[in-house]
Amino acid sequence: MHLLKLGLRPWKLAFYSQALSSLVVAVLLLMIALFVWFDRGLGPLISRMRTEQVITAYLLPYDGPMDESAPVASAAAATTLILEKAQVAVGIAGVIRLIGPTEFLEELRRKEYATLASELEEMGSELTSIVPRYLSIEGSFDEQALERVREIPGVESAESSRNRFAAVVGAFASIRWVNRALILGLFLALATGLVHLGRINTQIHEEPLRLLRQWGANGLLMSIPPLVSGASVGVLGGALAAGLWLSIGMQFARQLKGLSPIFVNLPNPHASTALVLAIIGLAIGVVSTLFHSTARSPVRT
């Protein structure tokens, strides 16, 4: 019991420094948790933007057999043949949809352009000559997929969204590196604070530990007070960080997801992160005893 009281002695003699250290640990842990959550979400997002694409293949009007090797007798048969060849060109991972006048109007209504869709629908048979028929091919394809689609008989032209987001992908990659630099900087700031806390506690514990050594205490007993003082700061900091995550961090993460449609795919923040922060806070407090000189070197007599 005496050793436990001795371990809490810094709270009695330097309360504000211990409390401020716990608060700093909590704030830094909360910021690190937010940055780590954002970094883990950006990774899959950048990967999808680099690989996933939409290939739009515009079809030629059917005016007879496409070629000698594939004679067809109707526009429907020609379209079926184009769909089959497109499936082979991009592989089975692609989702292929045929967009004609009817599907085009449905897309407009789905995107809240009901007025425009109604105006186009009033054109009747003229709509067929205005709205192009095209294939919408979605999936993750290699760089040659677009060229293979362009070579399909019956395809007039084709374009891909692969390069459309190149600038965005580059910007997100840069943001991710900056985010990681901030995480490293926060860890260094946390370590610096622990070093100074260890030095303060060293001065507070030096005289009592000298007396314990003179009374015959071994190294294990002498390591208990620094361990208790460091763990107390870590436990309080971790508990504060857990509370801040549940009350502020998760709400901030949800607000960040709403800033852009792209961020919608970021993972949802989990309440279980609060428990992780509490455990990390305790571990940080225990590790801070490594900077306590009286805990790792003989006390001067």
Secondary structure in CASP SS format (residue, H / E / C, confidence):
PFRMAT SS
TARGET T0000
AUTHOR 0000-0000-0000
METHOD secondary structure of the structure
MODEL  1
M C 1.00
H H 1.00
L H 1.00
L H 1.00
K H 1.00
L H 1.00
G H 1.00
L C 1.00
R H 1.00
P H 1.00
W H 1.00
K H 1.00
L H 1.00
A C 1.00
F H 1.00
Y H 1.00
S H 1.00
Q H 1.00
A H 1.00
L H 1.00
S H 1.00
S H 1.00
L H 1.00
V H 1.00
V H 1.00
A H 1.00
V H 1.00
L H 1.00
L H 1.00
L H 1.00
M H 1.00
I H 1.00
A H 1.00
L H 1.00
F H 1.00
V H 1.00
W H 1.00
F H 1.00
D H 1.00
R H 1.00
G H 1.00
L H 1.00
G H 1.00
P H 1.00
L H 1.00
I H 1.00
S H 1.00
R H 1.00
M H 1.00
R H 1.00
T H 1.00
E E 1.00
Q E 1.00
V E 1.00
I E 1.00
T E 1.00
A E 1.00
Y E 1.00
L E 1.00
L C 1.00
P C 1.00
Y C 1.00
D C 1.00
G C 1.00
P C 1.00
M C 1.00
D E 1.00
E C 1.00
S C 1.00
A E 1.00
P C 1.00
V C 1.00
A C 1.00
S C 1.00
A H 1.00
A H 1.00
A H 1.00
A H 1.00
T H 1.00
T H 1.00
L H 1.00
I H 1.00
L H 1.00
E H 1.00
K H 1.00
A H 1.00
Q H 1.00
V H 1.00
A H 1.00
V H 1.00
G C 1.00
I C 1.00
A C 1.00
G C 1.00
V E 1.00
I E 1.00
R E 1.00
L E 1.00
I E 1.00
G C 1.00
P H 1.00
T H 1.00
E H 1.00
F H 1.00
L H 1.00
E H 1.00
E H 1.00
L H 1.00
R H 1.00
R H 1.00
K C 1.00
E C 1.00
Y C 1.00
A H 1.00
T H 1.00
L H 1.00
A H 1.00
S H 1.00
E H 1.00
L H 1.00
E H 1.00
E C 1.00
M C 1.00
G H 1.00
S H 1.00
E H 1.00
L H 1.00
T H 1.00
S H 1.00
I H 1.00
V C 1.00
P C 1.00
R C 1.00
Y E 1.00
L E 1.00
S E 1.00
I E 1.00
E E 1.00
G E 1.00
S E 1.00
F C 1.00
D C 1.00
E C 1.00
Q C 1.00
A H 1.00
L H 1.00
E H 1.00
R H 1.00
V H 1.00
R H 1.00
E C 1.00
I C 1.00
P C 1.00
G C 1.00
V E 1.00
E E 1.00
S E 1.00
A E 1.00
E E 1.00
S E 1.00
S C 1.00
R C 1.00
N H 1.00
R H 1.00
F H 1.00
A H 1.00
A H 1.00
V H 1.00
V H 1.00
G H 1.00
A H 1.00
F H 1.00
A H 1.00
S H 1.00
I H 1.00
R H 1.00
W H 1.00
V H 1.00
N H 1.00
R H 1.00
A H 1.00
L H 1.00
I H 1.00
L H 1.00
G H 1.00
L H 1.00
F H 1.00
L H 1.00
A H 1.00
L H 1.00
A H 1.00
T H 1.00
G H 1.00
L H 1.00
V H 1.00
H H 1.00
L H 1.00
G H 1.00
R H 1.00
I H 1.00
N H 1.00
T H 1.00
Q H 1.00
I H 1.00
H H 1.00
E H 1.00
E H 1.00
P H 1.00
L H 1.00
R H 1.00
L H 1.00
L H 1.00
R H 1.00
Q H 1.00
W C 1.00
G C 1.00
A C 1.00
N C 1.00
G H 1.00
L H 1.00
L H 1.00
M H 1.00
S C 1.00
I H 1.00
P H 1.00
P H 1.00
L H 1.00
V H 1.00
S H 1.00
G H 1.00
A H 1.00
S H 1.00
V H 1.00
G H 1.00
V H 1.00
L H 1.00
G H 1.00
G H 1.00
A H 1.00
L H 1.00
A H 1.00
A H 1.00
G H 1.00
L H 1.00
W H 1.00
L H 1.00
S H 1.00
I H 1.00
G H 1.00
M H 1.00
Q H 1.00
F H 1.00
A H 1.00
R H 1.00
Q H 1.00
L H 1.00
K H 1.00
G C 1.00
L C 1.00
S C 1.00
P H 1.00
I H 1.00
F H 1.00
V H 1.00
N H 1.00
L C 1.00
P C 1.00
N C 1.00
P C 1.00
H C 1.00
A C 1.00
S H 1.00
T H 1.00
A H 1.00
L H 1.00
V H 1.00
L H 1.00
A H 1.00
I H 1.00
I H 1.00
G H 1.00
L H 1.00
A H 1.00
I H 1.00
G H 1.00
V H 1.00
V H 1.00
S H 1.00
T H 1.00
L H 1.00
F H 1.00
H C 1.00
S H 1.00
T H 1.00
A H 1.00
R H 1.00
S C 1.00
P C 1.00
V C 1.00
R C 1.00
T C 1.00
END
